[in-house]
């Protein structure tokens, strides 16, 4: 069973390939993605790596969390499920409209 890791404090020059190469020393990398800004295409400084097993993921956390990579001390831990922050666009709240003034 695969395990997904969050990797933070990445250099803005880090690529998917760089992440995959780094984490391959801890085990089999299923995927490696640096998250980019949708408008600019620039890295947002974090990404996700999916390892092929929980054991390999734990090895990667032990090996890389707090270690220097590309000039920065990276943060590596188990990725948490994405939380829906609500939002959904629109104008929010209601109200506004016209009032009776009679």
N, C-alpha and C positions, 0 to 999 in steps of 0.2 A: 504494500500500500504506500503510495507516494505521500510526501509531506511538503507543505509550502512554507517558505521562509520569507520574512520581511528583511530587507537589507537597506539600512538608512545611512545618512551622512555620506553619500557617495559624491565623488568629484563630478562636476557637471560634464566632464569629458568622458566619463565611463560609458561604455557601450554594452549591449546585450552580450556580445562575444566576450568582452573583458570579464563580465560576471561569470559566464559559463566556464571560461578558462580557469578562473580563480577557484570556483567551487568544485571543479572536477577532481581536484586533489583530495577532496573529502568523500567522494563517491560519484555515483552516476547522476548527472544532471538531466532531468526530464525537459526543463525549460528555464530560461533566464530572460527576464524583461526589465529594462530600465523604463520607468514611467516618464513620459514626456508631456509637456504642455501642449494641448491640442491646437492652440492658436499660433504659438511660436515654433513648436517642434523641439524646443530646448528641454534638456533633462530637468526633472523636478528634484533631483538629488536623492531619490530612493527607487527601489525596485523589488522584484520578487524572484526567488529561485525555487524551483520545484525539484526536490531530490527524490530518488526512486524508492526510498524507504525511510521510516522514522529513525532508524538507527543512523543512517547516513546524515540525516538532517541534524540529529543531536551531535554527531561528530563535527559537522560544519559549524554549528553554534559554538561548540567548545573551541574549535580551531580559529575562528575568524572574529567572534564578537570582541570588540575593543581593539582589534589589531589595525595597524596602519595599512592602507591600500590607496595608492595614487595620491599620497600626501595627506590623507584624512583617516582618522580613527573611525572605522565603520561600526555600525550597530547591526547585530544579527540576532533575530529571535523568531519564534514561531509566528507565522502570520495569523492574525485573528480574522474571523469572518467579517465581511464588509457590513457596516451598519447603515441602514437607511436613515438618512438625516431628514426625511420628510421633504420639505421644500416643494418641488414640483412646479415651480414657476408661478406665473400669474401675478396678481396684485395683492394677494393676501386679504385678510380681514373683511370685507363687506363694508357696511355703513355708507357714508357718502350721500348718495341720493338726495332727493328733495324732501323737504318736510312740509307738512301742513302748517300754514300760518293763520289759520282761521280762529 
